[in-house]
Amino acid sequence: MFIFTPQDVQYCSDIYPVDVVLIALKTNPFTYIWLLSGLYLVGFIVYVIVRKIKGKRS
């Protein structure tokens, strides 16, 4: 596993966000699967709505 934060970090708030994401993904991957599925579903719904709106204009 890659760690981008230097070893001499003094506070937890100094940990790089990419390391926080990697650690969270390692400990609880189902949360990210759920979030990605939700984003895909919202994107698909927006795509369908936009397509219907453009279809009515023509």
C-alpha positions as CSV (number, residue, x, y, z in Angstrom):
1,M,0.0,0.0,0.0
2,F,1.3,3.5,-0.9
3,I,1.6,6.1,1.8
4,F,2.2,9.7,0.6
5,T,2.3,11.4,4.0
6,P,5.8,11.9,5.4
7,Q,6.7,10.0,8.5
8,D,7.5,13.1,10.6
9,V,3.9,14.4,10.7
10,Q,3.1,16.0,14.0
11,Y,-0.8,16.1,13.9
12,C,-3.4,13.8,12.5
13,S,-4.8,16.8,10.6
14,D,-1.6,16.9,8.6
15,I,-2.2,13.6,6.9
16,Y,-2.7,13.9,3.2
17,P,-6.3,13.5,2.0
18,V,-5.2,10.8,-0.5
19,D,-3.9,8.7,2.4
20,V,-7.2,9.1,4.3
21,V,-9.1,7.8,1.3
22,L,-6.8,4.9,0.8
23,I,-7.0,3.9,4.5
24,A,-10.8,4.3,4.5
25,L,-11.0,2.2,1.3
26,K,-8.9,-0.5,3.0
27,T,-11.0,-0.6,6.1
28,N,-14.5,-0.3,4.7
29,P,-14.7,-0.9,0.9
30,F,-18.5,-1.3,0.9
31,T,-19.1,2.4,1.7
32,Y,-17.2,3.4,-1.5
33,I,-19.1,0.8,-3.6
34,W,-22.3,2.2,-2.3
35,L,-21.3,5.8,-3.0
36,L,-20.1,5.0,-6.5
37,S,-23.3,3.2,-7.2
38,G,-25.3,6.2,-6.0
39,L,-23.3,8.6,-8.1
40,Y,-23.8,6.4,-11.1
41,L,-27.6,6.2,-10.5
42,V,-27.9,10.0,-10.1
43,G,-25.8,10.6,-13.2
44,F,-28.0,8.2,-15.2
45,I,-31.2,9.9,-14.0
46,V,-29.8,13.3,-15.0
47,Y,-28.8,12.0,-18.4
48,V,-32.3,10.6,-19.0
49,I,-33.9,13.9,-17.9
50,V,-31.6,16.0,-20.1
51,R,-32.3,13.7,-23.1
52,K,-36.0,13.9,-22.7
53,I,-35.8,17.7,-22.4
54,K,-33.7,17.9,-25.6
55,G,-36.1,15.5,-27.4
56,K,-39.1,17.8,-26.7
57,R,-37.4,20.8,-28.2
58,S,-36.8,19.2,-31.6
